[in-house]
Amino acid sequence: MLCLPHEVNEHIAAFNSCPDLDAVRDKFHTAFEAFGFSNSTYVRFHLSEYDRLSSQIFSQQMVFSTTCPDDWRSRYREQNYHQIDPIFRRCRQSVVPQVWPDAARDHELNRMQRLFFGEATECGLPCGLAVPVHGPGGEFAVVSLITDEPTREFVQRMATYKHTFHILSFHLHVAIHELLHEVADEPFIRLTPREQECLKWTARGKSSWAISEILALSERTVNFHIANAMNKLNVTSRTHAVAKSLYHGLIEL
């Protein structure tokens, strides 16, 4: 895992040149794979919301992108682990990267939190680095980078390289922030109540057909409202529309 300055700059430039969120998602995982990380996750939310997030909303909307195994993602959601995750706790209280073994050795961990690390290892996520990114107004993100390296070697390597990954994670966050923030330059955008309802149910993982049943509308009408909202938000996917709407408070879950 060798981090050369020109390689880091190339990845930063790639983040900044991404035209949409899907492109950022692809570049994110590619960049950190190049430095030897087997899995990676980017999560963003506002700190004021964290304690009120259900596991479903957290996993569907706050987890921007992840390559972690499905069995771990299911376990994380089913056990509501985002509420007790020791790594997130340390990141919320720190501005520097957190090496997993340090969090695992915390003498204040309860039984459930110790179990958390054991289950992560069983799911193929033995060790990693968590990078906190704090923004204005309580904006918060965590970039989790998982490795298959032996723990001792990884900890030694991170003593040298963790701040490089901190810089890369910050630029990733900025690229995502800029794409989500585009709507802020269009202050006259307003979503109709129907558009808000349709996006709200989309955010909860419902299909157009399911939304039509919930709202007593035709599926065609639901698609019409979602398409109108996407046009107003200047996005090309439902995922991007939901992300922008949630970020700017245009819809509530």
C-alpha positions as CSV (number, residue, x, y, z in Angstrom):
1,M,0.0,0.0,0.0
2,L,2.2,2.8,-1.3
3,C,0.9,6.3,-1.4
4,L,2.7,8.5,-3.9
5,P,1.9,12.2,-4.1
6,H,1.1,12.2,-7.8
7,E,-1.3,9.2,-7.4
8,V,-3.1,11.0,-4.6
9,N,-3.4,14.1,-6.7
10,E,-4.8,12.0,-9.6
11,H,-7.5,10.6,-7.4
12,I,-8.4,14.0,-6.1
13,A,-8.7,15.4,-9.6
14,A,-10.9,12.4,-10.5
15,F,-13.2,13.1,-7.6
16,N,-13.5,16.7,-8.6
17,S,-14.3,16.0,-12.3
18,C,-17.2,13.6,-11.6
19,P,-20.4,14.8,-13.3
20,D,-22.8,13.0,-10.9
21,L,-23.1,11.0,-7.8
22,D,-23.0,7.6,-9.6
23,A,-19.6,8.6,-11.0
24,V,-18.3,9.7,-7.6
25,R,-19.4,6.4,-6.2
26,D,-17.4,4.5,-8.8
27,K,-14.3,6.6,-8.4
28,F,-14.5,6.3,-4.6
29,H,-14.2,2.6,-4.5
30,T,-11.7,2.5,-7.4
31,A,-9.4,5.0,-5.7
32,F,-9.1,3.2,-2.3
33,E,-8.9,-0.2,-4.0
34,A,-5.8,1.1,-5.7
35,F,-4.3,1.6,-2.2
36,G,-5.0,-2.0,-1.1
37,F,-8.4,-1.6,0.7
38,S,-10.7,-4.6,0.1
39,N,-13.9,-2.8,1.0
40,S,-15.0,0.8,1.5
41,T,-18.1,2.7,2.8
42,Y,-19.1,6.3,2.8
43,V,-21.9,7.4,5.2
44,R,-23.2,11.0,5.6
45,F,-25.8,12.6,7.9
46,H,-26.4,15.5,10.3
47,L,-25.3,14.8,13.9
48,S,-28.6,16.2,15.2
49,E,-30.5,13.4,13.3
50,Y,-28.3,10.5,14.3
51,D,-30.1,9.4,17.4
52,R,-33.4,9.5,15.7
53,L,-32.5,7.4,12.6
54,S,-34.1,4.0,12.2
55,S,-31.9,1.2,10.9
56,Q,-33.9,1.1,7.7
57,I,-33.5,4.8,6.9
58,F,-29.8,4.8,8.0
59,S,-29.0,1.9,5.6
60,Q,-31.1,3.1,2.7
61,Q,-30.3,6.8,2.7
62,M,-27.4,7.7,5.0
63,V,-25.1,5.0,3.5
64,F,-24.2,6.7,0.3
65,S,-22.1,3.7,-1.0
66,T,-20.6,0.5,0.3
67,T,-18.9,-2.6,-1.0
68,C,-19.2,-4.5,2.3
69,P,-20.6,-8.0,2.1
70,D,-24.4,-8.4,2.1
71,D,-24.4,-10.6,5.2
72,W,-22.7,-7.8,7.2
73,R,-25.0,-5.2,5.9
74,S,-28.0,-7.2,6.8
75,R,-26.7,-7.9,10.3
76,Y,-25.8,-4.3,10.8
77,R,-29.4,-3.2,9.8
78,E,-31.2,-6.0,11.7
79,Q,-29.2,-5.3,15.0
80,N,-29.5,-1.5,14.6
81,Y,-25.7,-1.4,14.9
82,H,-25.5,2.2,13.8
83,Q,-26.6,3.2,17.3
84,I,-23.8,1.3,19.1
85,D,-21.0,1.2,16.5
86,P,-17.9,2.0,18.6
87,I,-16.1,3.3,15.5
88,F,-18.8,5.9,14.8
89,R,-18.7,6.9,18.4
90,R,-15.0,7.7,18.2
91,C,-15.4,9.5,14.9
92,R,-18.2,11.7,16.2
93,Q,-15.8,12.8,19.0
94,S,-12.7,13.2,16.9
95,V,-11.4,14.9,13.8
96,V,-8.5,12.5,13.1
97,P,-8.7,9.0,11.5
98,Q,-9.5,6.1,13.8
99,V,-7.7,2.7,13.5
100,W,-10.2,-0.1,14.3
101,P,-7.9,-2.0,16.7
102,D,-7.7,1.1,18.9
103,A,-11.5,1.3,19.1
104,A,-11.7,-2.5,19.8
105,R,-9.3,-2.2,22.8
106,D,-11.4,0.6,24.4
107,H,-12.0,-0.7,28.0
108,E,-15.4,1.1,28.1
109,L,-16.9,-1.1,25.4
110,N,-20.0,-3.0,26.5
111,R,-20.8,-6.7,25.6
112,M,-22.8,-5.7,22.5
113,Q,-19.9,-3.5,21.2
114,R,-17.4,-6.2,21.7
115,L,-19.7,-8.6,19.9
116,F,-19.8,-6.0,17.1
117,F,-16.1,-6.4,16.3
118,G,-16.3,-10.2,16.4
119,E,-19.1,-10.3,14.0
120,A,-17.4,-7.9,11.6
121,T,-14.4,-10.2,11.5
122,E,-16.6,-13.2,10.9
123,C,-18.1,-11.4,7.9
124,G,-14.7,-10.8,6.4
125,L,-14.1,-7.3,7.8
126,P,-11.2,-7.9,10.2
127,C,-9.5,-4.5,10.3
128,G,-9.8,-1.0,9.0
129,L,-9.5,2.7,9.2
130,A,-12.4,5.1,9.8
131,V,-12.0,8.7,8.7
132,P,-14.3,11.4,10.2
133,V,-15.2,14.5,8.1
134,H,-17.0,17.2,10.0
135,G,-18.7,20.0,8.2
136,P,-20.7,23.2,9.1
137,G,-24.0,23.0,10.9
138,G,-23.5,19.5,12.2
139,E,-22.8,17.9,8.8
140,F,-20.9,14.7,9.3
141,A,-19.5,11.9,7.2
142,V,-17.4,8.8,7.8
143,V,-15.2,7.0,5.3
144,S,-14.6,3.4,6.4
145,L,-11.7,1.6,4.7
146,I,-11.4,-2.1,5.3
147,T,-8.3,-4.2,4.8
148,D,-7.3,-7.9,4.7
149,E,-3.8,-7.1,6.0
150,P,-2.7,-8.6,9.3
151,T,-3.6,-6.2,12.1
152,R,0.0,-5.5,13.3
153,E,1.3,-4.6,9.8
154,F,-1.8,-2.5,9.1
155,V,-1.4,-0.5,12.3
156,Q,2.2,0.2,11.5
157,R,1.4,1.2,8.0
158,M,-1.4,3.6,9.1
159,A,1.1,5.4,11.4
160,T,2.6,6.7,8.1
161,Y,-0.3,6.8,5.7
162,K,-3.5,7.5,7.6
163,H,-3.3,11.3,7.1
164,T,-3.0,10.8,3.4
165,F,-6.2,8.8,3.4
166,H,-7.7,11.6,5.5
167,I,-6.9,14.1,2.7
168,L,-8.4,11.8,0.1
169,S,-11.5,11.3,2.2
170,F,-12.0,15.0,2.6
171,H,-11.8,15.6,-1.1
172,L,-14.3,12.8,-1.7
173,H,-16.7,14.4,0.8
174,V,-16.2,17.8,-0.9
175,A,-17.0,16.3,-4.4
176,I,-20.2,14.7,-3.0
177,H,-21.1,17.9,-1.1
178,E,-20.8,20.0,-4.2
179,L,-23.1,17.7,-6.3
180,L,-25.7,17.8,-3.5
181,H,-25.3,21.5,-3.0
182,E,-26.1,22.4,-6.6
183,V,-29.7,22.9,-5.7
184,A,-28.8,25.6,-3.2
185,D,-28.0,27.9,-6.1
186,E,-31.6,27.7,-7.3
187,P,-33.5,29.2,-4.4
188,F,-36.8,29.4,-6.2
189,I,-37.2,25.6,-6.5
190,R,-40.3,24.3,-4.8
191,L,-41.6,20.8,-4.7
192,T,-45.3,20.3,-4.7
193,P,-46.9,18.3,-1.9
194,R,-47.4,15.4,-4.3
195,E,-43.8,15.5,-5.4
196,Q,-42.7,15.6,-1.8
197,E,-44.9,12.6,-1.0
198,C,-43.6,10.6,-3.9
199,L,-40.0,11.3,-3.1
200,K,-40.6,10.5,0.6
201,W,-41.9,7.1,-0.2
202,T,-39.1,6.6,-2.8
203,A,-36.6,7.4,0.0
204,R,-38.2,4.6,2.0
205,G,-37.5,2.1,-0.8
206,K,-41.0,1.9,-2.3
207,S,-41.5,1.3,-6.0
208,S,-43.8,3.5,-8.2
209,W,-46.4,0.8,-8.0
210,A,-46.2,0.6,-4.2
211,I,-46.4,4.4,-3.9
212,S,-49.4,4.4,-6.2
213,E,-51.2,2.0,-3.8
214,I,-50.2,4.0,-0.7
215,L,-51.3,7.4,-2.2
216,A,-54.3,6.0,-4.2
217,L,-52.9,7.3,-7.5
218,S,-52.1,5.7,-10.7
219,E,-48.6,4.4,-11.3
220,R,-48.3,6.7,-14.3
221,T,-49.2,9.7,-12.0
222,V,-46.6,8.7,-9.5
223,N,-43.9,8.5,-12.2
224,F,-45.1,11.9,-13.5
225,H,-44.6,13.6,-10.1
226,I,-41.2,12.0,-9.6
227,A,-40.0,13.0,-13.1
228,N,-41.2,16.6,-12.4
229,A,-39.2,16.6,-9.1
230,M,-36.1,15.2,-10.8
231,N,-36.4,17.9,-13.4
232,K,-36.7,20.7,-10.8
233,L,-33.7,19.3,-8.9
234,N,-31.7,19.0,-12.1
235,V,-30.8,15.3,-11.5
236,T,-31.0,12.2,-13.7
237,S,-31.8,9.5,-11.1
238,R,-34.2,8.9,-8.3
239,T,-31.3,8.2,-5.9
240,H,-29.8,11.6,-6.6
241,A,-33.3,13.3,-6.3
242,V,-33.8,11.8,-2.9
243,A,-30.3,12.6,-1.7
244,K,-30.6,16.3,-2.7
245,S,-34.1,16.6,-1.2
246,L,-33.1,15.1,2.1
247,Y,-29.9,17.1,2.2
248,H,-31.7,20.4,1.7
249,G,-34.7,19.6,3.8
250,L,-37.1,19.6,0.9
251,I,-38.6,16.3,2.2
252,E,-38.9,14.7,5.6
253,L,-38.9,11.0,6.4
